[in-house]
Amino acid sequence: MMRSSSVTKSARRLQASLIETRREGGKVRHEHVAGLGALPLHPTLADRLEFWRDLFGRLERLANRLDDKTRNKIVEAVLARVPMPTEEERRAPF
């Protein structure tokens, strides 16, 4: 059983999902485990702040299904597509 995160792009939004992959009868099966969040293709600082706050909350609720290693892999995969707001950005007025 393998869990992976998927960040997909539609015409207007990025959507992050947690997918569980397994083999069943010689075929690969994918199960949607959880939606991790979505944001516009060109997110504002406020969009990114809300996305990351909500993402960590969702991952916390999935703690019974995710070990630390898997959780870190998910955060790294999402971080590659959605930059986490820096301390400097957080301090700047909107």
C-alpha positions in Angstrom: 0.0 0.0 0.0 1.4 3.3 -1.0 0.1 6.8 -0.3 1.0 9.7 -2.4 -0.2 13.3 -2.8 -1.4 14.6 -6.0 -1.5 18.3 -7.0 -3.6 18.7 -10.1 -4.3 21.8 -12.1 -7.6 22.7 -13.6 -8.4 25.7 -15.7 -8.5 28.0 -12.6 -7.4 26.1 -9.5 -4.7 23.8 -8.1 -6.2 20.9 -6.1 -4.2 18.7 -3.7 -5.4 15.2 -2.9 -4.1 12.2 -1.0 -4.3 9.0 -3.0 -3.7 5.5 -1.8 -2.4 3.1 -4.4 -2.6 -0.7 -4.2 -2.6 -3.8 -6.4 -5.8 -5.8 -6.6 -6.1 -8.8 -8.8 -2.9 -7.7 -10.8 -4.3 -4.3 -11.4 -3.3 -1.0 -9.9 -6.2 0.6 -7.9 -6.3 4.2 -6.6 -8.4 5.3 -3.7 -9.0 8.9 -2.9 -8.2 9.2 0.8 -8.6 12.9 1.4 -8.8 16.3 -0.3 -5.9 18.4 1.0 -7.1 21.7 -0.3 -7.4 23.9 -3.3 -6.4 27.4 -4.3 -6.4 29.7 -7.4 -3.7 29.2 -10.1 -2.2 32.6 -9.1 -2.8 32.6 -5.3 -2.4 35.7 -3.3 -0.6 35.7 0.0 -3.9 35.4 1.8 -4.8 32.4 -0.3 -1.5 30.7 0.5 -1.7 31.4 4.2 -5.2 29.9 4.3 -4.2 26.9 2.2 -1.2 26.0 4.4 -3.1 26.5 7.7 -5.9 24.3 6.4 -3.5 21.7 5.0 -1.8 21.2 8.4 -5.2 20.9 10.0 -6.2 18.2 7.5 -3.0 16.3 8.0 -3.5 16.5 11.7 -6.9 14.9 11.3 -5.3 12.1 9.2 -2.7 11.4 11.9 -4.2 8.0 12.6 -3.5 7.0 8.9 -0.2 8.7 8.3 3.2 8.2 9.9 5.7 11.1 10.1 7.7 10.0 7.1 4.6 9.9 4.9 3.3 13.2 6.3 6.7 14.8 5.5 6.6 13.4 1.9 3.2 14.9 1.4 4.3 18.3 2.7 7.4 18.2 0.4 5.3 17.3 -2.6 2.8 20.1 -2.0 5.7 22.6 -1.2 7.1 21.9 -4.7 4.0 23.4 -6.2 2.7 25.8 -3.5 5.3 28.0 -1.8 4.8 28.3 1.9 4.6 32.0 3.0 7.8 33.2 4.4 8.1 35.0 7.8 8.8 38.2 5.9 5.6 37.8 3.9 3.6 37.1 7.0 4.8 40.3 8.7 4.1 42.5 5.7 0.8 44.3 5.7 -1.8 43.0 3.2 
